[in-house]
Amino acid sequence: MSPLAIFHRLAHDTYSSLLLSMSQVRSFKASTWEDTITRISLWWEQARALVVVPVFKFLVALCLIMSVMLFVEMMYMGLVVAYIKLFKRKPEKVYKWEAMEEDDVECGSESFPMVLVQIPMYNEKEVCEQSIAAACKISWPSNRIIIQVLDDSTDPASKELVKKECERWSKEGVNITFEIRDNRKGYKAGALREGMKHSYVKQCDYVAIFDADFQPEPDFLFRTVPFLIHNPKLALVQGRWEFVNAGQCMMTRLQEMSLSYHFMVEQQVGSSTFAFFGFNGTAGVWRISALNESGGWNDQTTVEDMDLAVRATLRGWKLLYLDDLKVKSELPCSFNALRSQQHRWTCGPANLFRKMAGKIIRSENVSLWKKLYMLYSFFFMRKLVAHVLSFCFYCVILPATVLFPEVTVPKWAAFYLPSLITLLIALGRLRSVHLLAFWVLFENAMSLVRTKALVMGLFETGRVQEWVVTEKLGDGLKTKLIAQAPEEHHVRFRDRVHLLELLVGAYLLFCGCYDIIYGKQTLFLYLLFQSVGFFVVGFGYVGKYVAASSS
């Protein structure tokens, strides 16, 4: 054989061996990859059957129990309100009340108790004039009332405006003082506490508190103070909020529905049954001796108002809510302002529950039934379970059932029970009943913010002590919104976007699509609508955009 033939033969054998080796390698890799996939699949099936599904079933069962507990709680409150309305159990029938002679106002009758009116402010230039004016127009003997404006403003223009407004009313004969301090320690609680330290406060018997956007009617003290005069164990008389901008946009209408239920049902039930409820921080009158005996204003949480109500109750004092005493106020119309407000309103009570639960249990001045009401109904059910259930069950666990056919949620829990709860809440504002579907979607979307805040409050992490003053627009509301409307497209996209809401929206959209393709239920209808709700909230297209003020 010639050398050339030998070379060709060797080259052919080498090439054939190389092809065979590559084929074997590919076959081995394919076999290894298939084995890996098979092993992962087997592992997942075992983990799913032994761990994931049982845990998921336990979570569903837990949510079903909480749903029933919440429904029973709301039915109980509904029955109490029905009893109050049916038998006309007005506060005047439960507590002694005698009208004071308004004719003595101009005479400056010494029979009138001395009343302090506190108005805490922080960069409130949009509303300071109207709130100060409303307080100064309260009908009461001029020598028996002191208007105290507590201004913590860091904006020089706001502070100057408040000062000039106080000077203007002082020249008209109103006993008004303008108080400032060099720091914001304790925020609102700190300002109120410092205000109580002034020497002229010692002559006062009662203190009325109004936030900067509240406008009490002239007869406010004539409707509240008589309860305190004739009932020595009564520490607080609380009025109901009424909203001047409820029709501003869809978001304010939905807020009005929730808050109307809170006042008409929750506050009224607490006042009528156990003489306990959470003070709303404004539109109320305190007996100063009760306030001082309870330890005064405390800034251990961001809900100093609720904190004071709890401590006063543990001292044996009673609280009274008047549902027909309405005080005008303003709802936040920008979504970022609402988020900050809801964070504080959820994180604060959770943190307060952590700090006060033991003291409530050990209290000797409170009956067993009132302790049970405070711990179970007021804190556990309304401040914890309601928020956790809204997000964890309706936005996480219920959607996930489409991925686990082995886990079923009864129709009564998935549809009938939440529908009844929603209808009960609608009783607080019947004129908005046509917005119920939007209210459900919006409240579920907001439940993410609340659940996150609740965790921070319970475990005292993150922004547990954060206090962001809710932006108020006052009489300039419409003007400011119209003025900003043309510039709305210049808002930075990242300032609108809320990533967590978008992620939950994507999760709900995936579950909805999965249910359409593989599922046998009609849950996708809810999932797709709710995903849209989260996307609208996540992209910030809810409420009115109001540019940040220069302050």
URWO-V107086 format. One record per backbone hydrogen bond with DSSP energy under -0.5 kcal/mol. NH is the residue of the N-H (numbers start at 1). CO is the residue of the C=O. If there is no record, write none. Layout:
nh = [NH NH]
co = [CO CO]
//
This chain:
nh = [6 7 8 9 10 11 12 13 14 15 16 17 18 19 20 21 22 23 24 25 26 27 28 29 30 31 32 33 34 35 36 37 38 39 40 41 42 43 44 45 46 47 48 49 50 51 52 53 55 56 57 58 59 60 61 62 63 64 65 66 67 68 69 70 71 72 73 74 75 76 77 78 79 80 81 82 83 84 85 86 87 89 90 93 94 94 95 102 104 105 108 108 109 112 115 116 117 118 118 119 121 127 128 131 132 133 134 135 136 137 138 139 140 144 145 146 147 148 148 149 149 150 150 151 151 152 152 156 159 160 161 162 163 164 165 166 167 168 169 170 171 172 173 174 176 177 179 179 181 187 189 190 191 192 193 194 195 196 197 198 201 202 203 204 205 206 207 208 209 210 212 214 215 220 223 223 224 225 227 228 229 230 231 234 235 235 236 237 238 239 240 242 244 244 246 248 253 254 255 256 257 258 259 260 261 262 263 264 265 266 267 268 269 270 271 272 273 274 275 276 279 283 284 285 286 287 288 288 291 292 293 294 295 296 307 308 309 310 311 312 313 314 315 315 316 317 318 319 320 322 323 325 326 327 328 329 335 338 339 340 341 342 343 344 345 346 347 348 350 351 352 353 354 355 356 357 360 361 362 363 371 372 373 374 375 376 377 378 379 380 381 382 383 384 384 385 386 388 389 390 391 392 393 393 394 395 396 397 398 400 401 401 402 403 404 407 408 410 413 414 415 416 417 419 420 421 422 423 424 425 426 427 427 428 429 430 432 433 435 436 439 440 441 442 443 444 445 446 447 448 449 450 451 452 453 454 455 456 457 458 459 460 461 464 466 469 475 476 477 480 481 482 483 484 485 486 487 488 490 491 495 496 496 497 498 502 503 504 505 506 507 508 509 510 511 512 513 514 515 516 517 518 519 519 525 526 527 528 529 530 531 532 533 534 535 536 537 538 539 540 541 542 544 546]
co = [2 3 4 5 6 7 8 9 10 11 12 13 14 15 16 17 18 19 20 21 22 23 24 25 26 27 28 29 30 31 32 33 34 35 36 37 38 39 40 41 42 43 44 45 46 47 47 48 51 52 53 54 55 56 57 58 59 60 61 62 63 64 65 66 67 68 69 70 71 72 73 74 75 76 77 78 79 80 81 82 83 84 88 90 90 91 91 100 101 102 104 105 104 109 144 206 146 116 208 148 150 124 124 127 128 129 130 131 132 133 135 218 138 141 142 115 175 117 146 147 177 119 148 149 179 121 150 154 155 156 157 158 159 160 161 162 163 164 165 166 167 168 170 169 174 147 149 177 151 184 186 186 187 188 189 190 191 192 194 195 198 199 200 201 114 114 286 116 284 118 120 211 328 217 219 220 220 221 224 224 225 226 227 231 233 318 318 285 320 283 325 327 242 329 243 245 249 250 251 252 253 254 255 256 257 258 259 260 261 261 262 263 265 266 267 268 269 270 270 270 277 209 209 237 207 235 205 286 287 288 289 290 292 291 303 304 305 306 307 308 309 310 311 312 313 312 233 275 236 238 321 322 324 240 215 242 542 334 335 336 337 338 339 340 341 342 343 344 346 347 348 349 350 351 352 353 356 357 358 359 367 368 369 370 371 372 372 373 374 375 376 377 379 379 380 380 381 384 385 386 387 388 388 389 389 391 391 392 393 396 397 398 399 400 400 404 406 408 410 410 411 411 412 415 416 417 418 419 420 421 422 423 424 425 426 427 429 430 432 433 435 436 437 438 439 440 441 442 443 445 445 446 447 448 449 450 451 452 453 454 455 456 456 462 463 467 126 473 474 476 477 478 479 480 481 482 484 485 487 488 492 492 493 493 538 498 499 500 501 502 503 504 505 506 507 508 509 510 511 512 513 514 514 515 522 522 523 524 525 526 527 528 529 530 531 532 533 534 535 537 536 540 333 544]
//
